[in-house]
């Protein structure tokens, strides 16, 4: 890999790192500010539902809503993105714009109904549904993008790969290239940083916090759309 394609790959990794931070922030705001449910971390929602089966009184309505909305968002992205991809049309910027718009809609809903405070039902439920749908949409989009080790919404397997790439013993396989390790570390650090950012933004209130996250996503999307140097080299391009 020569220097220019390498720089392009690094720049794309930076863009996806920023999107990973926004996903972590959305989860932090959803869980801490809008009820005990996750927008992106579906494993947590499934566990909450399992807890509710055997432990009476465990809140399951919000995790169930989030899980259902995540599923709908994933299916919607699958239908839209795969169709655009088959037609050879650019879809990545459009898809991320839809996600940012959905997070923005959730933020406007919360601000419009409760200002800086946590909204009451049913606005609270609708906000969680919008955020989970946005993260389901994002997850399917990133699967289509096929950027190795940067799914932006989950980190379990990425963390396992990162730890598996520690200095090998005699019989271990060769270590991954530095960029691959950097992507994995960026995913883990991005989720962690996003949790911190989301928790700090909650001092403004859930609604304003979501507006800030939507603004960051919008800025990242605009930067990617306008800067040709952020595109992957043609011979390895998977993001359109």
Secondary structure per residue as TSV (DSSP state, phi and psi in degrees):
chain	resnum	aa	ss	phi	psi
A	1	X	-	360.0	121.8
A	2	X	-	-80.1	177.9
A	3	X	H	-66.8	-39.2
A	4	X	H	-68.2	-50.0
A	5	X	H	-57.5	-36.9
A	6	X	H	-62.4	-42.4
A	7	X	H	-63.5	-38.0
A	8	X	H	-64.2	-42.9
A	9	X	H	-62.8	-39.8
A	10	X	H	-63.6	-42.4
A	11	X	H	-64.9	-39.6
A	12	X	H	-63.9	-40.1
A	13	X	H	-60.8	-36.4
A	14	X	H	-64.9	-42.5
A	15	X	H	-60.7	-45.9
A	16	X	H	-69.5	-30.1
A	17	X	H	-61.6	-44.2
A	18	X	H	-61.4	-40.1
A	19	X	H	-67.8	-32.9
A	20	X	H	-63.7	-40.3
A	21	X	H	-61.1	-42.5
A	22	X	H	-64.6	-37.0
A	23	X	H	-65.0	-43.4
A	24	X	H	-62.6	-37.6
A	25	X	H	-67.1	-40.6
A	26	X	H	-61.1	-43.2
A	27	X	H	-63.3	-41.7
A	28	X	H	-62.8	-44.4
A	29	X	H	-66.6	-40.9
A	30	X	H	-64.9	-46.1
A	31	X	H	-73.3	-46.1
A	32	X	H	-83.6	-30.5
A	33	X	H	-108.2	-18.9
A	34	X	S	-124.0	8.7
A	35	X	-	121.3	161.5
A	36	X	S	-79.9	78.1
A	37	X	-	-153.7	157.0
A	38	X	-	-109.8	145.3
A	39	X	S	-85.3	-42.1
A	40	X	S	-104.9	-36.7
A	41	X	-	-80.7	81.9
A	42	X	H	-67.0	-24.8
A	43	X	H	-56.6	-42.7
A	44	X	H	-62.9	-40.8
A	45	X	H	-66.2	-40.8
A	46	X	H	-63.1	-39.7
A	47	X	H	-64.1	-42.3
A	48	X	H	-58.9	-41.0
A	49	X	H	-64.9	-39.5
A	50	X	H	-63.9	-40.1
A	51	X	H	-59.9	-40.7
A	52	X	H	-65.7	-25.0
A	53	X	H	-67.1	-36.4
A	54	X	H	-110.1	-10.0
A	55	X	S	-127.1	105.6
A	56	X	T	-62.5	141.1
A	57	X	T	93.7	-8.6
A	58	X	-	-72.9	124.3
A	59	X	-	-64.8	124.0
A	60	X	-	-123.6	-10.9
A	61	X	H	-62.9	-47.5
A	62	X	H	-66.5	-46.5
A	63	X	H	-60.2	-36.6
A	64	X	H	-65.6	-41.6
A	65	X	H	-62.7	-43.6
A	66	X	H	-64.8	-41.6
A	67	X	H	-65.3	-42.6
A	68	X	H	-64.1	-42.9
A	69	X	H	-66.5	-39.2
A	70	X	H	-59.2	-42.3
A	71	X	H	-62.7	-45.3
A	72	X	H	-62.5	-44.1
A	73	X	H	-61.9	-39.5
A	74	X	H	-64.4	-46.0
A	75	X	H	-64.5	-40.7
A	76	X	H	-62.9	-44.1
A	77	X	H	-64.4	-38.0
A	78	X	H	-60.2	-45.9
A	79	X	H	-65.7	-42.1
A	80	X	H	-75.1	-50.2
A	81	X	H	-68.5	-43.8
A	82	X	H	-64.6	-36.1
A	83	X	H	-65.4	-45.5
A	84	X	H	-64.9	-38.5
A	85	X	H	-65.0	-40.9
A	86	X	H	-63.1	-31.9
A	87	X	T	-83.7	-1.6
A	88	X	T	72.8	22.6
A	89	X	-	-98.4	147.8
A	90	X	-	-63.5	130.6
A	91	X	-	-129.2	-21.7
A	92	X	H	-63.6	-50.6
A	93	X	H	-62.3	-42.2
A	94	X	H	-62.0	-42.7
A	95	X	H	-65.9	-44.4
A	96	X	H	-68.6	-30.5
A	97	X	H	-65.1	-41.1
A	98	X	H	-60.4	-43.8
A	99	X	H	-61.2	-47.9
A	100	X	H	-61.2	-38.5
A	101	X	H	-64.9	-35.4
A	102	X	H	-69.2	-41.7
A	103	X	H	-63.5	-39.8
A	104	X	H	-61.4	-41.9
A	105	X	H	-61.6	-40.2
A	106	X	H	-63.8	-42.3
A	107	X	H	-64.0	-43.7
A	108	X	H	-64.5	-37.0
A	109	X	H	-61.3	-46.9
A	110	X	H	-66.4	-44.7
A	111	X	H	-64.6	-40.5
A	112	X	H	-68.7	-27.9
A	113	X	H	-98.6	-23.5
A	114	X	H	-143.8	4.6
A	115	X	T	65.8	-123.5
A	116	X	T	-90.9	2.3
A	117	X	S	-100.6	168.1
A	118	X	-	-71.7	128.9
A	119	X	-	-72.3	160.5
A	120	X	-	-89.0	168.9
A	121	X	T	-64.5	148.8
A	122	X	T	-89.4	1.4
A	123	X	H	-61.8	-37.4
A	124	X	H	-61.3	-46.5
A	125	X	H	-62.3	-42.9
A	126	X	H	-65.7	-37.3
A	127	X	H	-63.4	-43.8
A	128	X	H	-63.1	-41.4
A	129	X	H	-61.8	-43.9
A	130	X	H	-62.5	-43.4
A	131	X	H	-67.7	-42.1
A	132	X	H	-66.7	-37.7
A	133	X	H	-63.9	-39.6
A	134	X	H	-62.9	-40.5
A	135	X	H	-74.0	-32.6
A	136	X	H	-64.5	-42.1
A	137	X	H	-59.4	-47.9
A	138	X	H	-59.1	-43.6
A	139	X	H	-61.5	-41.4
A	140	X	H	-70.7	-36.7
A	141	X	H	-61.9	-43.8
A	142	X	H	-70.0	-29.2
A	143	X	H	-64.3	-40.8
A	144	X	H	-68.4	-32.4
A	145	X	H	-66.8	-31.0
A	146	X	T	58.5	43.0
A	147	X	-	-89.9	114.5
A	148	X	T	-57.3	133.6
A	149	X	T	65.2	16.9
A	150	X	-	-133.3	68.2
A	151	X	-	-73.2	-17.8
A	152	X	S	72.2	-14.3
A	153	X	S	-120.5	-16.9
A	154	X	-	-134.3	159.3
A	155	X	-	-140.7	1.7
A	156	X	H	-57.8	-58.0
A	157	X	H	-68.4	-32.6
A	158	X	H	-63.0	-40.5
A	159	X	H	-65.8	-40.9
A	160	X	H	-60.5	-44.7
A	161	X	H	-64.7	-38.7
A	162	X	H	-63.2	-44.7
A	163	X	H	-70.0	-31.7
A	164	X	H	-70.6	-15.7
A	165	X	T	-97.0	17.0
A	166	X	S	-65.4	164.3
A	167	X	S	-46.5	119.7
A	168	X	-	-77.2	160.0
A	169	X	-	-85.3	-166.2
A	170	X	T	-64.2	-40.1
A	171	X	T	-96.4	2.4
A	172	X	S	-76.3	157.0
A	173	X	-	-71.4	159.9
A	174	X	-	-59.3	152.0
A	175	X	-	-70.6	152.9
A	176	X	-	-70.0	159.6
A	177	X	-	-60.5	156.1
A	178	X	H	-56.9	-37.7
A	179	X	H	-64.8	-38.3
A	180	X	H	-63.5	-43.4
A	181	X	H	-65.4	-36.9
A	182	X	H	-65.6	-39.0
A	183	X	H	-61.2	-44.3
A	184	X	H	-65.3	-45.4
A	185	X	H	-63.3	-37.6
A	186	X	H	-63.6	-37.5
A	187	X	H	-64.5	-48.2
A	188	X	H	-62.8	-47.7
A	189	X	H	-66.6	-34.3
A	190	X	H	-65.6	-43.2
A	191	X	H	-63.2	-43.5
A	192	X	H	-61.5	-47.9
A	193	X	H	-62.9	-37.9
A	194	X	H	-62.5	-39.1
A	195	X	H	-61.9	-40.5
A	196	X	H	-65.7	-46.1
A	197	X	H	-60.8	-45.7
A	198	X	H	-62.1	-42.9
A	199	X	H	-64.3	-38.9
A	200	X	H	-68.6	-41.1
A	201	X	H	-65.3	-24.4
A	202	X	G	-63.3	-16.4
A	203	X	G	-63.6	-23.6
A	204	X	G	-81.3	-16.3
A	205	X	-	110.2	153.3
A	206	X	H	-58.9	-43.2
A	207	X	H	-63.9	-55.4
A	208	X	H	-58.8	-34.7
A	209	X	H	-62.3	-43.4
A	210	X	H	-65.9	-35.8
A	211	X	H	-63.9	-38.6
A	212	X	H	-64.4	-42.4
A	213	X	H	-65.7	-42.3
A	214	X	H	-62.0	-38.8
A	215	X	H	-63.5	-41.3
A	216	X	H	-63.7	-44.3
A	217	X	H	-61.0	-40.9
A	218	X	H	-63.8	-40.4
A	219	X	H	-64.9	-42.6
A	220	X	H	-63.3	-42.6
A	221	X	H	-63.4	-43.9
A	222	X	H	-63.9	-39.8
A	223	X	H	-62.2	-45.9
A	224	X	H	-63.5	-41.1
A	225	X	H	-67.3	-33.8
A	226	X	H	-95.0	-17.1
A	227	X	-	-106.0	106.0
A	228	X	G	-62.3	-29.0
A	229	X	G	-67.3	-12.7
A	230	X	G	-85.4	-10.0
A	231	X	S	-74.9	148.7
A	232	X	-	-70.7	156.5
A	233	X	-	-60.4	145.4
A	234	X	G	-54.9	-36.4
A	235	X	G	-71.8	-15.9
A	236	X	G	-126.6	12.5
A	237	X	-	-66.3	133.6
A	238	X	-	-130.1	-17.2
A	239	X	-	-96.3	127.0
A	240	X	-	-119.1	360.0
